[in-house]
Amino acid sequence: MPFIIIMILLFVHEIGHFLSAYLLGVEVLKISFYPYGGISSFKMDFNDNPFKEFIILIMGPIFQCIAYFILIKISFFSNYIEIIKVYHFSILFFNLLPIYPLDGGKLLNILFNLKLSFRKSFLFSIYFSYIIVFIIFIIIFPDFFKINTILMIILLLYKINDEYKKKHYYFEKFLLERYLNNYHFKKTKEVKNIGEFRKRYNHYIKKDNIYYTEKDILRKKFNS
């Protein structure tokens, strides 16, 4: 029964991501299940509307909360209410940890992108994730040698490190999207180099008293 309860909560959580992505026209590439939660991968432009990404991310926890309130009202599960409560809040808390690529880490990355460049936002999200894992390690150190605790720490570090290795690929994809697509953003910003490019902004660079548009810069980069 504990396994069934966990799978119901995880499944409904990921269904929340899937349905919201489907309704917003975003393709779901993969859904992975782990002992403490799931991770969904989407075919979504890095330059897409951050509000769309926010809706997709937040609908997972919302669907899980709905499933929790339904389960505790079903008479069949009346003897397992405490178990349901523990698993629900454990999975919810774990997924909302500010650790990339968990839901909480991706939400944190969206917030970083409101004020920072794409590159800095991603790196800050990764560095912050390592810090949070270290804090978790310090807090749970007395229980560290329990097998489930060790697996959790290893899993988190593996996923963070795997995302960190992709940082150059993600940045190049972010730039290539801007080069190939005609995005229309309301805000324009002067930057010193392409490393300062931000989401939801057009950019230009001033060099030797000459202004170069974002398209000029990216055309030179990808056609060189």
N, C-alpha and C positions, 0 to 999 in steps of 0.2 A: 504493500500500500504506500509506504513512503516514496518508493520509486515512481509509482503511478502519479502521485501528487506532484512530485518534482517535474515529471515530464509534461503533465497538464499545464503547469505554470509556465515552464519554458516554452512549450509549443504555442500557447496563447500569446505570450510575450512576443515571439518572433512573428506570429500571425499579424500582430498589430503593426509591426514594421512592414510586413509584406503587403497588407491591404492598403495602408496609407501610401506606400510607394506605387502600387498598382494604380490607385485612383489619381495620383499625381503624374502618371505617365513615366515612372522610373522603373527600369528593369532590375529585378533582384537576381544577381549572379549566383549567389551561394548562401546557404544558411548552415552554420556550423554549431553543433551543440557540445558544450563542455560540462563538467560536473557542477560548476557554479553559475552557468549561464550560457547564452548563445551569442553568436556574432553573425550579423548579416552583411553581405557585401553587395553594393549597388553599382549599376552602370550609370554613373551620374557625373556630369562635368564638374570639375573643381570650381568653375566660374558660374555655376548655376546659382539660382536664388538661395541664399542661406536660410531664408524662412522655410523653403520647401524641405531642406535638409533637417531643420529643427523639428518640423511637423512629423517627419518620418521617424526621427529618433525618439521623440517624446511619446509617440503612440504605442511603442512597445511597453513601457512602464504603465501607461494608462490602461491598456488592454489587460495586463497582468493584474492590476488592481481590481478591475471589473470581474475577472475570473475568480479572484480571491473572495470577493464579497458574495459571488454566486455559490462557490463551493461551500462556504460556511453556513449557507442557508439550506443546502440540500441535506435531507435527513440521512441519506446513505453515508455521508461523511461526518455525521454528528459525533462519532467517537474519535475523530482525528482532527478536531478543530485546532488543538494546540500544535500538532505537527504541521498543519496547513499554515498556521500563523508564523511558526518559526521558519519554515522553508520560504514562504512568501517574502518575508522581510529580509531574509538572508540573501535571496536571489536579487531582490530589488536593490538592496544596499550595495551588493557587489557590482551590479551592472551600472549603478550611478556613481561609482567611485571615479574620481577625475583621472582615470588611467586610460591612455589611448592603446587600443582602439575600442574599448568599452563605450557604452552609451554616454557615460559621464565624461569620458575623455574627449569624445567627439563634440559634446555640448560645450566643453571648455574651449576647444579649438575654434568653435563658432564665435565665442565671446572674444577670444584673442584676435580673430580676424576683423573685428569691428574697429580695432585701433592699430593693429600691426600689419606688416606685410605678410604675404602668404608664406614665405620662407620662414620668417621669424615665428609666426603663429604655430607652424607645424613643429619647429624645433623646440619652442617653449612648451608645447603640449607634451612632447616626448620627455624633455628634461623634468618637467613637473611630474610626469608619470613615474619616472625613476625615484624621485623624492618620496612620492606617496607610498611606493612599494617598500622603500627603506623604512618609512615611518611604521608601516604595517608590520614589518619584520621586527622592529624594536618593541612594538606593543605586544605582539604574540610570541615573542622569543621564548617564554617559559614553556609554550606548547609547540615550539617549532618542530620538534622531532616526531610529532604525530604525522603519519603518512599523508593525510588529507591536507594538512597545512603545508608540508613540503611541496606537494603537487601543485597547490594553489600558487605558491611563490614562483615555482619553476615555470608554470604556465604563463603567469603575468609577465615575467622577465622575458620569456621566449617571444610572446606577442609584441611587447614593446620593442625589443631588439629587431624583430622581423620588420616592423614598420620603420624603424630608424634606418635600416639598410636601404629602404626604398625612397629615402628623402630626395635623392637626385632625380630619380624617375618621376616622382610626384611633381617636382618643381618643373621639370622639362615638359611634362604633360600639361601642367597649368599654363605654361607659356605657349605651347603648341596650340592648345585650344583657342587662345586669344588671337593667335596668328591666322588660324584657319576659319574661325567663325567671326561674324560681324556682330559682336555684342554691343549693346547701346546702354551705357551707364550714364547716370545723371551727373556724377561728380568727376572732376578732372584734377589731377595732382602732378606737380613737378617733382621728379625724383632724380637721384644722382646716377642710378644704374638699375638694371632689370631686377636685381635682388630686392629692390624696394617696392616692386609691383604689388598692389593690393587687390583683393576681391572688391567688386562693385565700383571700381574706379577706372577711368581712362588715364593714361599717363603720357608725359612728354619729358624729354631730357634736353637741357640746354648745354651746348658744348661749343666753345669758341664763338659765343654770341649768336649761335645758330640753334634754332629749336627743331628737334627731331620728334616726330610723332611716335607713338607706340608701334604702329604698323611698320614705320621705317626701320625702327630698331630690330623688330622681330624678323622682318624680311631679310635684313642683313645677316642676322644670326642663323636662320634656317636655310638660307640660300648660299651661304659661304662654303 
